[in-house]
């Protein structure tokens, strides 16, 4: 995920984008992803990476949509709650 975010050349906030993207993805899948299996294999299905690619784009825009300091905004519950209001439909789940 970190490599993907760096490859997209987002202008900063990489850690926030990674954290929010993975958290939202896990939430969207109703926690059906076997994180232990992914960790052990150090690999995941292409469909997971495809979804995370799109999700990271949405998250990047979302965290920047504030008048506050982005890093500080990402620490607020409001940022997470507003992200959860966005609609994104996972394909193949």
PDB file of N, CA, C and O in Angstrom:
ATOM      1  N   UNK A   1       0.824  -1.181   0.000  1.00  0.00           N
ATOM      2  CA  UNK A   1       0.000   0.000   0.000  1.00  0.00           C
ATOM      3  C   UNK A   1       0.873   1.250   0.000  1.00  0.00           C
ATOM      4  O   UNK A   1       0.589   2.219  -0.704  1.00  0.00           O
ATOM      5  N   UNK A   2       1.926   1.216   0.789  1.00  0.00           N
ATOM      6  CA  UNK A   2       2.812   2.375   0.824  1.00  0.00           C
ATOM      7  C   UNK A   2       3.471   2.604  -0.537  1.00  0.00           C
ATOM      8  O   UNK A   2       3.594   3.746  -0.982  1.00  0.00           O
ATOM      9  N   UNK A   3       3.887   1.542  -1.188  1.00  0.00           N
ATOM     10  CA  UNK A   3       4.479   1.683  -2.524  1.00  0.00           C
ATOM     11  C   UNK A   3       3.467   2.243  -3.514  1.00  0.00           C
ATOM     12  O   UNK A   3       3.810   3.068  -4.360  1.00  0.00           O
ATOM     13  N   UNK A   4       2.230   1.797  -3.408  1.00  0.00           N
ATOM     14  CA  UNK A   4       1.184   2.269  -4.299  1.00  0.00           C
ATOM     15  C   UNK A   4       0.960   3.772  -4.115  1.00  0.00           C
ATOM     16  O   UNK A   4       0.834   4.512  -5.090  1.00  0.00           O
ATOM     17  N   UNK A   5       0.914   4.202  -2.883  1.00  0.00           N
ATOM     18  CA  UNK A   5       0.693   5.620  -2.597  1.00  0.00           C
ATOM     19  C   UNK A   5       1.872   6.448  -3.115  1.00  0.00           C
ATOM     20  O   UNK A   5       1.672   7.504  -3.714  1.00  0.00           O
ATOM     21  N   UNK A   6       3.080   5.979  -2.889  1.00  0.00           N
ATOM     22  CA  UNK A   6       4.258   6.706  -3.401  1.00  0.00           C
ATOM     23  C   UNK A   6       4.257   6.755  -4.927  1.00  0.00           C
ATOM     24  O   UNK A   6       4.606   7.776  -5.520  1.00  0.00           O
ATOM     25  N   UNK A   7       3.868   5.660  -5.551  1.00  0.00           N
ATOM     26  CA  UNK A   7       3.826   5.585  -7.011  1.00  0.00           C
ATOM     27  C   UNK A   7       2.817   6.581  -7.594  1.00  0.00           C
ATOM     28  O   UNK A   7       3.027   7.113  -8.684  1.00  0.00           O
ATOM     29  N   UNK A   8       1.731   6.830  -6.873  1.00  0.00           N
ATOM     30  CA  UNK A   8       0.722   7.779  -7.334  1.00  0.00           C
ATOM     31  C   UNK A   8       1.166   9.229  -7.186  1.00  0.00           C
ATOM     32  O   UNK A   8       0.503  10.143  -7.676  1.00  0.00           O
ATOM     33  N   UNK A   9       2.286   9.431  -6.512  1.00  0.00           N
ATOM     34  CA  UNK A   9       2.877  10.757  -6.349  1.00  0.00           C
ATOM     35  C   UNK A   9       1.909  11.768  -5.745  1.00  0.00           C
ATOM     36  O   UNK A   9       1.818  12.912  -6.189  1.00  0.00           O
ATOM     37  N   UNK A  10       1.182  11.309  -4.712  1.00  0.00           N
ATOM     38  CA  UNK A  10       0.349  12.246  -3.973  1.00  0.00           C
ATOM     39  C   UNK A  10       1.264  13.282  -3.330  1.00  0.00           C
ATOM     40  O   UNK A  10       2.383  12.963  -2.927  1.00  0.00           O
ATOM     41  N   UNK A  11       0.802  14.482  -3.237  1.00  0.00           N
ATOM     42  CA  UNK A  11       1.606  15.556  -2.648  1.00  0.00           C
ATOM     43  C   UNK A  11       1.537  15.493  -1.131  1.00  0.00           C
ATOM     44  O   UNK A  11       0.802  16.264  -0.513  1.00  0.00           O
ATOM     45  N   UNK A  12       2.284  14.592  -0.528  1.00  0.00           N
ATOM     46  CA  UNK A  12       2.351  14.473   0.917  1.00  0.00           C
ATOM     47  C   UNK A  12       1.219  13.665   1.519  1.00  0.00           C
ATOM     48  O   UNK A  12       0.366  13.123   0.817  1.00  0.00           O
ATOM     49  N   UNK A  13       1.237  13.603   2.847  1.00  0.00           N
ATOM     50  CA  UNK A  13       0.212  12.927   3.650  1.00  0.00           C
ATOM     51  C   UNK A  13       0.113  11.433   3.345  1.00  0.00           C
ATOM     52  O   UNK A  13      -0.956  10.840   3.489  1.00  0.00           O
ATOM     53  N   UNK A  14       1.218  10.823   2.927  1.00  0.00           N
ATOM     54  CA  UNK A  14       1.207   9.410   2.546  1.00  0.00           C
ATOM     55  C   UNK A  14       0.731   8.502   3.674  1.00  0.00           C
ATOM     56  O   UNK A  14      -0.072   7.597   3.445  1.00  0.00           O
ATOM     57  N   UNK A  15       1.220   8.738   4.889  1.00  0.00           N
ATOM     58  CA  UNK A  15       0.817   7.874   6.006  1.00  0.00           C
ATOM     59  C   UNK A  15      -0.678   7.977   6.273  1.00  0.00           C
ATOM     60  O   UNK A  15      -1.329   6.976   6.570  1.00  0.00           O
ATOM     61  N   UNK A  16      -1.216   9.172   6.169  1.00  0.00           N
ATOM     62  CA  UNK A  16      -2.651   9.359   6.379  1.00  0.00           C
ATOM     63  C   UNK A  16      -3.456   8.646   5.294  1.00  0.00           C
ATOM     64  O   UNK A  16      -4.476   8.019   5.581  1.00  0.00           O
ATOM     65  N   UNK A  17      -3.000   8.743   4.067  1.00  0.00           N
ATOM     66  CA  UNK A  17      -3.699   8.095   2.951  1.00  0.00           C
ATOM     67  C   UNK A  17      -3.670   6.579   3.115  1.00  0.00           C
ATOM     68  O   UNK A  17      -4.682   5.913   2.900  1.00  0.00           O
ATOM     69  N   UNK A  18      -2.534   6.041   3.489  1.00  0.00           N
ATOM     70  CA  UNK A  18      -2.417   4.593   3.702  1.00  0.00           C
ATOM     71  C   UNK A  18      -3.347   4.149   4.824  1.00  0.00           C
ATOM     72  O   UNK A  18      -4.118   3.204   4.659  1.00  0.00           O
ATOM     73  N   UNK A  19      -3.274   4.823   5.953  1.00  0.00           N
ATOM     74  CA  UNK A  19      -4.082   4.429   7.117  1.00  0.00           C
ATOM     75  C   UNK A  19      -5.575   4.506   6.819  1.00  0.00           C
ATOM     76  O   UNK A  19      -6.318   3.566   7.102  1.00  0.00           O
ATOM     77  N   UNK A  20      -6.011   5.615   6.253  1.00  0.00           N
ATOM     78  CA  UNK A  20      -7.436   5.770   5.962  1.00  0.00           C
ATOM     79  C   UNK A  20      -7.899   4.810   4.861  1.00  0.00           C
ATOM     80  O   UNK A  20      -8.997   4.259   4.944  1.00  0.00           O
ATOM     81  N   UNK A  21      -7.082   4.611   3.846  1.00  0.00           N
ATOM     82  CA  UNK A  21      -7.471   3.706   2.752  1.00  0.00           C
ATOM     83  C   UNK A  21      -7.639   2.276   3.251  1.00  0.00           C
ATOM     84  O   UNK A  21      -8.637   1.622   2.949  1.00  0.00           O
ATOM     85  N   UNK A  22      -6.667   1.796   4.010  1.00  0.00           N
ATOM     86  CA  UNK A  22      -6.764   0.427   4.528  1.00  0.00           C
ATOM     87  C   UNK A  22      -7.922   0.273   5.509  1.00  0.00           C
ATOM     88  O   UNK A  22      -8.627  -0.736   5.491  1.00  0.00           O
ATOM     89  N   UNK A  23      -8.115   1.265   6.357  1.00  0.00           N
ATOM     90  CA  UNK A  23      -9.214   1.202   7.331  1.00  0.00           C
ATOM     91  C   UNK A  23     -10.565   1.199   6.638  1.00  0.00           C
ATOM     92  O   UNK A  23     -11.450   0.419   6.988  1.00  0.00           O
ATOM     93  N   UNK A  24     -10.719   2.072   5.655  1.00  0.00           N
ATOM     94  CA  UNK A  24     -12.002   2.153   4.935  1.00  0.00           C
ATOM     95  C   UNK A  24     -12.234   0.868   4.141  1.00  0.00           C
ATOM     96  O   UNK A  24     -13.348   0.345   4.120  1.00  0.00           O
ATOM     97  N   UNK A  25     -11.198   0.362   3.495  1.00  0.00           N
ATOM     98  CA  UNK A  25     -11.323  -0.886   2.749  1.00  0.00           C
ATOM     99  C   UNK A  25     -11.766  -2.022   3.662  1.00  0.00           C
ATOM    100  O   UNK A  25     -12.674  -2.781   3.322  1.00  0.00           O
ATOM    101  N   UNK A  26     -11.132  -2.138   4.810  1.00  0.00           N
ATOM    102  CA  UNK A  26     -11.491  -3.180   5.766  1.00  0.00           C
ATOM    103  C   UNK A  26     -12.942  -3.021   6.195  1.00  0.00           C
ATOM    104  O   UNK A  26     -13.660  -4.011   6.338  1.00  0.00           O
ATOM    105  N   UNK A  27     -13.372  -1.803   6.397  1.00  0.00           N
ATOM    106  CA  UNK A  27     -14.762  -1.523   6.778  1.00  0.00           C
ATOM    107  C   UNK A  27     -15.724  -1.881   5.645  1.00  0.00           C
ATOM    108  O   UNK A  27     -16.775  -2.475   5.884  1.00  0.00           O
ATOM    109  N   UNK A  28     -15.364  -1.520   4.416  1.00  0.00           N
ATOM    110  CA  UNK A  28     -16.222  -1.806   3.257  1.00  0.00           C
ATOM    111  C   UNK A  28     -16.394  -3.300   3.017  1.00  0.00           C
ATOM    112  O   UNK A  28     -17.408  -3.734   2.472  1.00  0.00           O
ATOM    113  N   UNK A  29     -15.410  -4.078   3.420  1.00  0.00           N
ATOM    114  CA  UNK A  29     -15.490  -5.530   3.231  1.00  0.00           C
ATOM    115  C   UNK A  29     -16.110  -6.231   4.441  1.00  0.00           C
ATOM    116  O   UNK A  29     -16.110  -7.459   4.524  1.00  0.00           O
ATOM    117  N   UNK A  30     -16.629  -5.450   5.365  1.00  0.00           N
ATOM    118  CA  UNK A  30     -17.203  -6.017   6.592  1.00  0.00           C
ATOM    119  C   UNK A  30     -16.194  -6.911   7.308  1.00  0.00           C
ATOM    120  O   UNK A  30     -16.555  -7.947   7.866  1.00  0.00           O
ATOM    121  N   UNK A  31     -14.951  -6.506   7.288  1.00  0.00           N
ATOM    122  CA  UNK A  31     -13.851  -7.208   7.976  1.00  0.00           C
ATOM    123  C   UNK A  31     -13.652  -8.639   7.469  1.00  0.00           C
ATOM    124  O   UNK A  31     -13.210  -9.506   8.223  1.00  0.00           O
ATOM    125  N   UNK A  32     -13.972  -8.888   6.213  1.00  0.00           N
ATOM    126  CA  UNK A  32     -13.846 -10.239   5.656  1.00  0.00           C
ATOM    127  C   UNK A  32     -12.462 -10.527   5.087  1.00  0.00           C
ATOM    128  O   UNK A  32     -12.233 -11.611   4.551  1.00  0.00           O
ATOM    129  N   UNK A  33     -11.555  -9.597   5.191  1.00  0.00           N
ATOM    130  CA  UNK A  33     -10.208  -9.800   4.665  1.00  0.00           C
ATOM    131  C   UNK A  33      -9.368 -10.483   5.742  1.00  0.00           C
ATOM    132  O   UNK A  33      -9.362 -10.062   6.899  1.00  0.00           O
ATOM    133  N   UNK A  34      -8.675 -11.519   5.356  1.00  0.00           N
ATOM    134  CA  UNK A  34      -7.806 -12.236   6.283  1.00  0.00           C
ATOM    135  C   UNK A  34      -6.444 -11.541   6.305  1.00  0.00           C
ATOM    136  O   UNK A  34      -5.548 -11.875   5.529  1.00  0.00           O
ATOM    137  N   UNK A  35      -6.309 -10.584   7.196  1.00  0.00           N
ATOM    138  CA  UNK A  35      -5.085  -9.802   7.268  1.00  0.00           C
ATOM    139  C   UNK A  35      -3.885 -10.653   7.670  1.00  0.00           C
ATOM    140  O   UNK A  35      -2.768 -10.414   7.210  1.00  0.00           O
ATOM    141  N   UNK A  36      -4.111 -11.625   8.508  1.00  0.00           N
ATOM    142  CA  UNK A  36      -3.028 -12.524   8.929  1.00  0.00           C
ATOM    143  C   UNK A  36      -2.474 -13.290   7.729  1.00  0.00           C
ATOM    144  O   UNK A  36      -1.261 -13.440   7.587  1.00  0.00           O
ATOM    145  N   UNK A  37      -3.353 -13.766   6.881  1.00  0.00           N
ATOM    146  CA  UNK A  37      -2.931 -14.508   5.690  1.00  0.00           C
ATOM    147  C   UNK A  37      -2.131 -13.606   4.741  1.00  0.00           C
ATOM    148  O   UNK A  37      -1.105 -14.018   4.200  1.00  0.00           O
ATOM    149  N   UNK A  38      -2.602 -12.401   4.552  1.00  0.00           N
ATOM    150  CA  UNK A  38      -1.885 -11.450   3.697  1.00  0.00           C
ATOM    151  C   UNK A  38      -0.510 -11.151   4.281  1.00  0.00           C
ATOM    152  O   UNK A  38       0.483 -11.099   3.555  1.00  0.00           O
ATOM    153  N   UNK A  39      -0.460 -10.957   5.588  1.00  0.00           N
ATOM    154  CA  UNK A  39       0.817 -10.668   6.253  1.00  0.00           C
ATOM    155  C   UNK A  39       1.791 -11.837   6.074  1.00  0.00           C
ATOM    156  O   UNK A  39       2.959 -11.633   5.743  1.00  0.00           O
ATOM    157  N   UNK A  40       1.307 -13.050   6.293  1.00  0.00           N
ATOM    158  CA  UNK A  40       2.179 -14.217   6.187  1.00  0.00           C
ATOM    159  C   UNK A  40       2.694 -14.428   4.766  1.00  0.00           C
ATOM    160  O   UNK A  40       3.863 -14.755   4.563  1.00  0.00           O
ATOM    161  N   UNK A  41       1.819 -14.239   3.791  1.00  0.00           N
ATOM    162  CA  UNK A  41       2.218 -14.426   2.394  1.00  0.00           C
ATOM    163  C   UNK A  41       2.952 -13.208   1.832  1.00  0.00           C
ATOM    164  O   UNK A  41       3.681 -13.310   0.844  1.00  0.00           O
ATOM    165  N   UNK A  42       2.751 -12.069   2.469  1.00  0.00           N
ATOM    166  CA  UNK A  42       3.275 -10.806   1.957  1.00  0.00           C
ATOM    167  C   UNK A  42       2.802 -10.579   0.524  1.00  0.00           C
ATOM    168  O   UNK A  42       3.535 -10.085  -0.332  1.00  0.00           O
ATOM    169  N   UNK A  43       1.533 -10.965   0.299  1.00  0.00           N
ATOM    170  CA  UNK A  43       0.920 -10.818  -1.014  1.00  0.00           C
ATOM    171  C   UNK A  43      -0.595 -10.790  -0.841  1.00  0.00           C
ATOM    172  O   UNK A  43      -1.139 -11.273   0.152  1.00  0.00           O
ATOM    173  N   UNK A  44      -1.253 -10.213  -1.833  1.00  0.00           N
ATOM    174  CA  UNK A  44      -2.718 -10.160  -1.824  1.00  0.00           C
ATOM    175  C   UNK A  44      -3.221 -10.275  -3.258  1.00  0.00           C
ATOM    176  O   UNK A  44      -2.461 -10.091  -4.209  1.00  0.00           O
ATOM    177  N   UNK A  45      -4.490 -10.578  -3.402  1.00  0.00           N
ATOM    178  CA  UNK A  45      -5.107 -10.715  -4.720  1.00  0.00           C
ATOM    179  C   UNK A  45      -5.089  -9.380  -5.469  1.00  0.00           C
ATOM    180  O   UNK A  45      -5.147  -8.312  -4.860  1.00  0.00           O
ATOM    181  N   UNK A  46      -5.009  -9.458  -6.766  1.00  0.00           N
ATOM    182  CA  UNK A  46      -4.997  -8.257  -7.610  1.00  0.00           C
ATOM    183  C   UNK A  46      -6.251  -7.408  -7.386  1.00  0.00           C
ATOM    184  O   UNK A  46      -6.188  -6.180  -7.440  1.00  0.00           O
ATOM    185  N   UNK A  47      -7.384  -8.062  -7.136  1.00  0.00           N
ATOM    186  CA  UNK A  47      -8.628  -7.314  -6.920  1.00  0.00           C
ATOM    187  C   UNK A  47      -8.535  -6.418  -5.688  1.00  0.00           C
ATOM    188  O   UNK A  47      -9.142  -5.347  -5.650  1.00  0.00           O
ATOM    189  N   UNK A  48      -7.788  -6.848  -4.693  1.00  0.00           N
ATOM    190  CA  UNK A  48      -7.592  -6.026  -3.497  1.00  0.00           C
ATOM    191  C   UNK A  48      -6.787  -4.787  -3.858  1.00  0.00           C
ATOM    192  O   UNK A  48      -7.132  -3.677  -3.455  1.00  0.00           O
ATOM    193  N   UNK A  49      -5.718  -4.977  -4.614  1.00  0.00           N
ATOM    194  CA  UNK A  49      -4.894  -3.835  -5.010  1.00  0.00           C
ATOM    195  C   UNK A  49      -5.658  -2.875  -5.923  1.00  0.00           C
ATOM    196  O   UNK A  49      -5.494  -1.658  -5.832  1.00  0.00           O
ATOM    197  N   UNK A  50      -6.484  -3.427  -6.795  1.00  0.00           N
ATOM    198  CA  UNK A  50      -7.292  -2.574  -7.678  1.00  0.00           C
ATOM    199  C   UNK A  50      -8.236  -1.703  -6.863  1.00  0.00           C
ATOM    200  O   UNK A  50      -8.362  -0.503  -7.108  1.00  0.00           O
ATOM    201  N   UNK A  51      -8.895  -2.320  -5.894  1.00  0.00           N
ATOM    202  CA  UNK A  51      -9.817  -1.564  -5.035  1.00  0.00           C
ATOM    203  C   UNK A  51      -9.067  -0.505  -4.228  1.00  0.00           C
ATOM    204  O   UNK A  51      -9.525   0.632  -4.116  1.00  0.00           O
ATOM    205  N   UNK A  52      -7.927  -0.876  -3.673  1.00  0.00           N
ATOM    206  CA  UNK A  52      -7.143   0.067  -2.875  1.00  0.00           C
ATOM    207  C   UNK A  52      -6.614   1.228  -3.706  1.00  0.00           C
ATOM    208  O   UNK A  52      -6.473   2.341  -3.199  1.00  0.00           O
ATOM    209  N   UNK A  53      -6.326   0.980  -4.957  1.00  0.00           N
ATOM    210  CA  UNK A  53      -5.878   2.051  -5.862  1.00  0.00           C
ATOM    211  C   UNK A  53      -6.954   3.124  -5.968  1.00  0.00           C
ATOM    212  O   UNK A  53      -6.669   4.313  -5.823  1.00  0.00           O
ATOM    213  N   UNK A  54      -8.175   2.709  -6.219  1.00  0.00           N
ATOM    214  CA  UNK A  54      -9.286   3.651  -6.337  1.00  0.00           C
ATOM    215  C   UNK A  54      -9.594   4.301  -4.998  1.00  0.00           C
ATOM    216  O   UNK A  54      -9.805   5.512  -4.928  1.00  0.00           O
ATOM    217  N   UNK A  55      -9.620   3.515  -3.954  1.00  0.00           N
ATOM    218  CA  UNK A  55      -9.912   4.034  -2.621  1.00  0.00           C
ATOM    219  C   UNK A  55      -8.882   5.082  -2.210  1.00  0.00           C
ATOM    220  O   UNK A  55      -9.242   6.098  -1.616  1.00  0.00           O
ATOM    221  N   UNK A  56      -7.619   4.853  -2.514  1.00  0.00           N
ATOM    222  CA  UNK A  56      -6.590   5.825  -2.130  1.00  0.00           C
ATOM    223  C   UNK A  56      -6.784   7.158  -2.845  1.00  0.00           C
ATOM    224  O   UNK A  56      -6.479   8.209  -2.281  1.00  0.00           O
ATOM    225  N   UNK A  57      -7.280   7.130  -4.063  1.00  0.00           N
ATOM    226  CA  UNK A  57      -7.583   8.375  -4.787  1.00  0.00           C
ATOM    227  C   UNK A  57      -8.706   9.145  -4.085  1.00  0.00           C
ATOM    228  O   UNK A  57      -8.633  10.364  -3.927  1.00  0.00           O
ATOM    229  N   UNK A  58      -9.734   8.421  -3.670  1.00  0.00           N
ATOM    230  CA  UNK A  58     -10.860   9.038  -2.965  1.00  0.00           C
ATOM    231  C   UNK A  58     -10.391   9.606  -1.632  1.00  0.00           C
ATOM    232  O   UNK A  58     -10.737  10.732  -1.274  1.00  0.00           O
ATOM    233  N   UNK A  59      -9.615   8.838  -0.911  1.00  0.00           N
ATOM    234  CA  UNK A  59      -9.113   9.266   0.398  1.00  0.00           C
ATOM    235  C   UNK A  59      -8.220  10.497   0.259  1.00  0.00           C
ATOM    236  O   UNK A  59      -8.319  11.430   1.057  1.00  0.00           O
ATOM    237  N   UNK A  60      -7.357  10.502  -0.741  1.00  0.00           N
ATOM    238  CA  UNK A  60      -6.483  11.652  -0.954  1.00  0.00           C
ATOM    239  C   UNK A  60      -7.306  12.935  -1.101  1.00  0.00           C
ATOM    240  O   UNK A  60      -7.001  13.949  -0.473  1.00  0.00           O
ATOM    241  N   UNK A  61      -8.326  12.884  -1.915  1.00  0.00           N
ATOM    242  CA  UNK A  61      -9.194  14.064  -2.101  1.00  0.00           C
ATOM    243  C   UNK A  61      -9.934  14.395  -0.811  1.00  0.00           C
ATOM    244  O   UNK A  61     -10.064  15.562  -0.440  1.00  0.00           O
ATOM    245  N   UNK A  62     -10.410  13.374  -0.144  1.00  0.00           N
ATOM    246  CA  UNK A  62     -11.196  13.571   1.074  1.00  0.00           C
ATOM    247  C   UNK A  62     -10.410  14.285   2.165  1.00  0.00           C
ATOM    248  O   UNK A  62     -10.898  15.255   2.745  1.00  0.00           O
ATOM    249  N   UNK A  63      -9.209  13.820   2.447  1.00  0.00           N
ATOM    250  CA  UNK A  63      -8.470  14.414   3.571  1.00  0.00           C
ATOM    251  C   UNK A  63      -8.032  15.841   3.274  1.00  0.00           C
ATOM    252  O   UNK A  63      -7.760  16.608   4.197  1.00  0.00           O
ATOM    253  N   UNK A  64      -7.963  16.204   2.009  1.00  0.00           N
ATOM    254  CA  UNK A  64      -7.570  17.569   1.635  1.00  0.00           C
ATOM    255  C   UNK A  64      -8.763  18.528   1.595  1.00  0.00           C
ATOM    256  O   UNK A  64      -8.586  19.741   1.481  1.00  0.00           O
ATOM    257  N   UNK A  65      -9.960  17.985   1.687  1.00  0.00           N
ATOM    258  CA  UNK A  65     -11.170  18.803   1.618  1.00  0.00           C
ATOM    259  C   UNK A  65     -11.483  19.392   2.992  1.00  0.00           C
ATOM    260  O   UNK A  65     -12.484  19.039   3.615  1.00  0.00           O
ATOM    261  N   UNK A  66     -10.628  20.279   3.450  1.00  0.00           N
ATOM    262  CA  UNK A  66     -10.779  20.891   4.760  1.00  0.00           C
ATOM    263  C   UNK A  66     -10.076  22.241   4.774  1.00  0.00           C
ATOM    264  O   UNK A  66      -9.158  22.490   3.992  1.00  0.00           O
ATOM    265  N   UNK A  67     -10.518  23.093   5.665  1.00  0.00           N
ATOM    266  CA  UNK A  67      -9.835  24.365   5.884  1.00  0.00           C
ATOM    267  C   UNK A  67      -8.792  24.219   6.990  1.00  0.00           C
ATOM    268  O   UNK A  67      -7.999  25.130   7.231  1.00  0.00           O
ATOM    269  N   UNK A  68      -8.799  23.084   7.650  1.00  0.00           N
ATOM    270  CA  UNK A  68      -7.858  22.819   8.737  1.00  0.00           C
ATOM    271  C   UNK A  68      -6.537  22.300   8.184  1.00  0.00           C
ATOM    272  O   UNK A  68      -6.430  21.984   6.999  1.00  0.00           O
ATOM    273  N   UNK A  69      -5.550  22.216   9.035  1.00  0.00           N
ATOM    274  CA  UNK A  69      -4.308  21.548   8.708  1.00  0.00           C
ATOM    275  C   UNK A  69      -4.655  20.083   8.443  1.00  0.00           C
ATOM    276  O   UNK A  69      -5.307  19.447   9.271  1.00  0.00           O
ATOM    277  N   UNK A  70      -4.236  19.550   7.325  1.00  0.00           N
ATOM    278  CA  UNK A  70      -4.631  18.199   6.921  1.00  0.00           C
ATOM    279  C   UNK A  70      -4.238  17.151   7.962  1.00  0.00           C
ATOM    280  O   UNK A  70      -5.041  16.282   8.299  1.00  0.00           O
ATOM    281  N   UNK A  71      -3.028  17.229   8.463  1.00  0.00           N
ATOM    282  CA  UNK A  71      -2.576  16.255   9.458  1.00  0.00           C
ATOM    283  C   UNK A  71      -3.443  16.306  10.706  1.00  0.00           C
ATOM    284  O   UNK A  71      -3.799  15.268  11.263  1.00  0.00           O
ATOM    285  N   UNK A  72      -3.781  17.501  11.140  1.00  0.00           N
ATOM    286  CA  UNK A  72      -4.645  17.646  12.317  1.00  0.00           C
ATOM    287  C   UNK A  72      -6.061  17.167  12.022  1.00  0.00           C
ATOM    288  O   UNK A  72      -6.696  16.534  12.866  1.00  0.00           O
ATOM    289  N   UNK A  73      -6.553  17.467  10.827  1.00  0.00           N
ATOM    290  CA  UNK A  73      -7.890  17.024  10.430  1.00  0.00           C
ATOM    291  C   UNK A  73      -7.984  15.500  10.452  1.00  0.00           C
ATOM    292  O   UNK A  73      -8.990  14.940  10.887  1.00  0.00           O
ATOM    293  N   UNK A  74      -6.942  14.842   9.987  1.00  0.00           N
ATOM    294  CA  UNK A  74      -6.936  13.372   9.950  1.00  0.00           C
ATOM    295  C   UNK A  74      -7.004  12.756  11.338  1.00  0.00           C
ATOM    296  O   UNK A  74      -7.384  11.593  11.478  1.00  0.00           O
ATOM    297  N   UNK A  75      -6.647  13.509  12.355  1.00  0.00           N
ATOM    298  CA  UNK A  75      -6.700  13.006  13.732  1.00  0.00           C
ATOM    299  C   UNK A  75      -8.093  13.141  14.337  1.00  0.00           C
ATOM    300  O   UNK A  75      -8.360  12.586  15.403  1.00  0.00           O
ATOM    301  N   UNK A  76      -8.975  13.867  13.672  1.00  0.00           N
ATOM    302  CA  UNK A  76     -10.307  14.120  14.218  1.00  0.00           C
ATOM    303  C   UNK A  76     -11.301  13.047  13.787  1.00  0.00           C
ATOM    304  O   UNK A  76     -11.238  12.526  12.673  1.00  0.00           O
ATOM    305  N   UNK A  77     -12.199  12.739  14.677  1.00  0.00           N
ATOM    306  CA  UNK A  77     -13.264  11.766  14.384  1.00  0.00           C
ATOM    307  C   UNK A  77     -14.111  12.220  13.193  1.00  0.00           C
ATOM    308  O   UNK A  77     -14.618  11.400  12.427  1.00  0.00           O
ATOM    309  N   UNK A  78     -14.251  13.519  13.053  1.00  0.00           N
ATOM    310  CA  UNK A  78     -15.038  14.104  11.966  1.00  0.00           C
ATOM    311  C   UNK A  78     -14.526  13.645  10.592  1.00  0.00           C
ATOM    312  O   UNK A  78     -15.321  13.375   9.691  1.00  0.00           O
ATOM    313  N   UNK A  79     -13.223  13.558  10.440  1.00  0.00           N
ATOM    314  CA  UNK A  79     -12.634  13.126   9.172  1.00  0.00           C
ATOM    315  C   UNK A  79     -13.075  11.702   8.839  1.00  0.00           C
ATOM    316  O   UNK A  79     -13.501  11.427   7.717  1.00  0.00           O
ATOM    317  N   UNK A  80     -12.973  10.811   9.801  1.00  0.00           N
ATOM    318  CA  UNK A  80     -13.380   9.414   9.604  1.00  0.00           C
ATOM    319  C   UNK A  80     -14.880   9.320   9.347  1.00  0.00           C
ATOM    320  O   UNK A  80     -15.310   8.605   8.442  1.00  0.00           O
ATOM    321  N   UNK A  81     -15.673  10.032  10.130  1.00  0.00           N
ATOM    322  CA  UNK A  81     -17.128   9.982   9.968  1.00  0.00           C
ATOM    323  C   UNK A  81     -17.565  10.465   8.590  1.00  0.00           C
ATOM    324  O   UNK A  81     -18.463   9.886   7.979  1.00  0.00           O
ATOM    325  N   UNK A  82     -16.930  11.521   8.107  1.00  0.00           N
ATOM    326  CA  UNK A  82     -17.279  12.031   6.769  1.00  0.00           C
ATOM    327  C   UNK A  82     -16.854  11.056   5.674  1.00  0.00           C
ATOM    328  O   UNK A  82     -17.542  10.921   4.662  1.00  0.00           O
ATOM    329  N   UNK A  83     -15.743  10.389   5.870  1.00  0.00           N
ATOM    330  CA  UNK A  83     -15.318   9.390   4.896  1.00  0.00           C
ATOM    331  C   UNK A  83     -16.325   8.249   4.827  1.00  0.00           C
ATOM    332  O   UNK A  83     -16.634   7.755   3.743  1.00  0.00           O
ATOM    333  N   UNK A  84     -16.832   7.835   5.968  1.00  0.00           N
ATOM    334  CA  UNK A  84     -17.809   6.737   6.003  1.00  0.00           C
ATOM    335  C   UNK A  84     -19.119   7.105   5.323  1.00  0.00           C
ATOM    336  O   UNK A  84     -19.882   6.219   4.939  1.00  0.00           O
ATOM    337  N   UNK A  85     -19.388   8.384   5.169  1.00  0.00           N
ATOM    338  CA  UNK A  85     -20.603   8.829   4.486  1.00  0.00           C
ATOM    339  C   UNK A  85     -20.469   8.739   2.969  1.00  0.00           C
ATOM    340  O   UNK A  85     -21.468   8.759   2.250  1.00  0.00           O
ATOM    341  N   UNK A  86     -19.245   8.640   2.494  1.00  0.00           N
ATOM    342  CA  UNK A  86     -19.025   8.532   1.046  1.00  0.00           C
ATOM    343  C   UNK A  86     -19.447   7.146   0.583  1.00  0.00           C
ATOM    344  O   UNK A  86     -19.333   6.162   1.314  1.00  0.00           O
ATOM    345  N   UNK A  87     -19.927   7.096  -0.627  1.00  0.00           N
ATOM    346  CA  UNK A  87     -20.326   5.793  -1.147  1.00  0.00           C
ATOM    347  C   UNK A  87     -19.272   5.286  -2.117  1.00  0.00           C
ATOM    348  O   UNK A  87     -18.822   6.001  -3.013  1.00  0.00           O
ATOM    349  N   UNK A  88     -18.903   4.063  -1.917  1.00  0.00           N
ATOM    350  CA  UNK A  88     -17.999   3.367  -2.817  1.00  0.00           C
ATOM    351  C   UNK A  88     -18.414   1.908  -2.798  1.00  0.00           C
ATOM    352  O   UNK A  88     -18.523   1.298  -1.735  1.00  0.00           O
ATOM    353  N   UNK A  89     -18.641   1.364  -3.953  1.00  0.00           N
ATOM    354  CA  UNK A  89     -19.072  -0.030  -4.030  1.00  0.00           C
ATOM    355  C   UNK A  89     -17.925  -0.889  -4.514  1.00  0.00           C
ATOM    356  O   UNK A  89     -17.392  -0.690  -5.606  1.00  0.00           O
ATOM    357  N   UNK A  90     -17.562  -1.833  -3.694  1.00  0.00           N
ATOM    358  CA  UNK A  90     -16.521  -2.774  -4.069  1.00  0.00           C
ATOM    359  C   UNK A  90     -17.078  -3.760  -5.090  1.00  0.00           C
ATOM    360  O   UNK A  90     -18.193  -4.262  -4.945  1.00  0.00           O
ATOM    361  N   UNK A  91     -16.301  -4.022  -6.104  1.00  0.00           N
ATOM    362  CA  UNK A  91     -16.684  -5.002  -7.122  1.00  0.00           C
ATOM    363  C   UNK A  91     -16.023  -6.331  -6.757  1.00  0.00           C
ATOM    364  O   UNK A  91     -14.900  -6.360  -6.253  1.00  0.00           O
ATOM    365  N   UNK A  92     -16.715  -7.404  -7.012  1.00  0.00           N
ATOM    366  CA  UNK A  92     -16.203  -8.762  -6.720  1.00  0.00           C
ATOM    367  C   UNK A  92     -16.145  -9.084  -5.238  1.00  0.00           C
ATOM    368  O   UNK A  92     -15.295  -9.873  -4.824  1.00  0.00           O
ATOM    369  N   UNK A  93     -17.006  -8.510  -4.435  1.00  0.00           N
ATOM    370  CA  UNK A  93     -17.012  -8.840  -3.018  1.00  0.00           C
ATOM    371  C   UNK A  93     -18.361  -9.356  -2.648  1.00  0.00           C
ATOM    372  O   UNK A  93     -18.594  -9.699  -1.489  1.00  0.00           O
TER     373      UNK A  93
END
